[in-house]
Amino acid sequence: MPILIAFGKATDPDDLAAVRAQLAAMPTRRKQLVVLDEGRGVELLRETGSTKFSPLAGKVLDWVRSG
């Protein structure tokens, strides 16, 4: 099963390290970790202070389409 994980840079470094280690151990061939400058949760899918989609939203859409 493909996996795409996104975090904001404000995420605890220990949490990011744990996710990186777990991701590396996952048997799926299609995996990616994206770390963005700001935001958390669904905020990562919108431009800050706007209702416009963020570049990550486009990346997620492309990821799903390429399935």
HELIX and SHEET records of a PDB file:
HELIX    1   1 PRO A   13  ALA A   25  1                                  13    
HELIX    2   2 GLY A   41  LEU A   45  5                                   5    
HELIX    3   3 PRO A   55  SER A   66  1                                  12    
SHEET    1   A 2 ILE A   3  GLY A   8  0                                        
SHEET    2   A 2 LYS A  31  LEU A  36  1                                        
END                                                                             
